Amino acid sequence: MLIASKGQPPRPSIDKGLFISIILLMTVATFKGADGIRSGYDDAIVAMVTHPIAGMLRNYGQYILFPLLGVTFAYEFFIKNTLRFKFDFLSFLIIMLPVYVFARVVVQYPDTASKYGLGAVIIMAICAYFASCRSRLSGHEMIFSVVMALAAFSVGLVALNVLSYATGYGFLNRNPRFYGSSTHPNFLGVQMAVCLMSLFALWSIGGRWPRIVAAVCMLACLFLIVLTGSRTAIIVVLFGAYGAFWQNFSPRLKAVAALFAIVAVVGALSSESILSLDAYNRGSDGNTRSEAWSYLYDRVSEKPLLGFGIMEGYSENSILRGWATFGIMFPILLMTVTLLAAYQYAGTSRLPIASRPYAGIPKGILWGLLAGSVFEGYLADAFSFSWIVFVVAMILSSDVPRTMTESARRTLIGALGRPAAGRPPVGRMPPMGVRRPGVRQFTR
C-alpha cells in the first residue's frame, strides 16, 4: 500500500510487526548487559555513573525484551505468515558466519561458547524473520519499515543520552569522554553515528513535526559524538553519508567528498587532537591504533588457520580481531557476505527507489560501519548493536533489487488495464460482426 503526501512522491506504508520487531531488536542489542565492559573500570563504578533508566534496561531489559521479541517472531512465523519463507543466498552466507564462529569456539573452549551460540541463534532468527516478511511485503515496504524503526529507536536513544548528560550521568571519574548509556565512549559514538543517518531518513520523508524532531535529534547526535571523543564515529558518519548518497553526487562532488573523507581519516589517526577538546586528547601519542594492529597481526601470524579460539588483548580491528580469534575462515566469510551485499547495492543506483533519500540509509550504514571496522572490532562481536544493525543492512541489500521487478510488474499491470484507443480490453473479444480496428479480416 502506497501513501502519497502533498509535494512528496508516493511512499510505502509501515508494517507494524516489522517496525516493532526492529525496535525491540535494537534495544536488546544496545542494552544486552554489562558483560561487554572493556573500559578498565569496575562494573560497580560504571553502574554508579549510568543513568537509572539505562541501568534498568541493561540489568533487567533482556529478561523482558527477549521474550517480547520471541513472541513477535513467532507471531510472524506461525500466525501472520503461516511458515512461508523467501530465503536468498546472502542470508544463508550470513548464517554460516556465526555458526562457524560457534563451532570454532565450542571445540576448544566449550565453557565460553554459550554467548556465541546465542549470537548464532539470534542471527538465524533475524534472517528467518526477514525471509518470512519478504514473502508478503514488497521491497519498498521492507526498507521503509526498517529505516523508520531505526529512526524511532534513534529518537529514544538520543533522548536517553541527552537526559543522562543533563542530569550529570555518563562520566567516569576524571575521564573527559562521555560514556552515556553505553559501556565505552567508542560504543556510544558508533551508535550515535548510526542514529544520525537513521534520523536523516525521518527528516527526508517531509512533514513539519517529523522534520523538527529529526533536526533536533540530529543536532543532539552531533553534540554527543563530540562528547564521546570517538574518532571512529566521525569516520562512520563520513563514509556512511558518502555511501548513502554517492549516486546523487556529480563526479566533481564525488572527488571532493572522497578527498574530505581521506583528510578526516588522516586527522582521526594523527597524533594531534582533532578538536581543541579534552575528549579527543589521547596524550603525547594520539595514534592509539598502531600498537593494537601490531599486536593483532602478531596473534594472526602465530595461528593463521584456526586462531586462538578466545579473545584477548586489543580489539581495534574487526578483521584482525576475528582472524586472530576464529581463524582464517572468519575474514573469508565476512568479506564474502559484505562484498555480495555491496555488489547488490551498487547495481541499484539507477532504480526508481534510489531517488528516495531514505532508501540509501541501509547502504550508508553498511559502508559506514565497514569503514569504522578498520578501527574497532565490533564486527567480530557475538551480539552487539553495531553487529546486528550491520547484519540488517546486509539483508536489506536483497530487497532493493526487488523494487525493480515490482515497479515493472505494476507498469505491466497498468498497461494491461488501459487498452489502446479503439481496441477492446485484453481478454475481451469484440462482438460478432464488429471489425477490430487495425486487424485484417479473412474469409474463405
Secondary structure as UniProt FT lines:
FT   STRAND          2..3
FT   TURN            6..7
FT   STRAND          11..12
FT   HELIX           16..30
FT   HELIX           34..36
FT   HELIX           43..49
FT   HELIX           52..74
FT   HELIX           75..80
FT   TURN            82..83
FT   HELIX           89..108
FT   HELIX           110..112
FT   HELIX           114..134
FT   TURN            135..136
FT   HELIX           139..166
FT   TURN            167..168
FT   TURN            173..174
FT   TURN            180..181
FT   HELIX           185..204
FT   HELIX           208..228
FT   HELIX           231..245
FT   HELIX           246..248
FT   HELIX           251..269
FT   HELIX           278..280
FT   HELIX           290..302
FT   TURN            304..306
FT   HELIX           318..326
FT   HELIX           329..346
FT   TURN            347..350
FT   HELIX           352..355
FT   HELIX           357..360
FT   HELIX           361..372
FT   TURN            373..375
FT   HELIX           378..380
FT   HELIX           385..396
FT   TURN            397..401
FT   HELIX           402..417
FT   TURN            421..422
FT   TURN            426..427
FT   TURN            432..433
FT   TURN            437..438
//
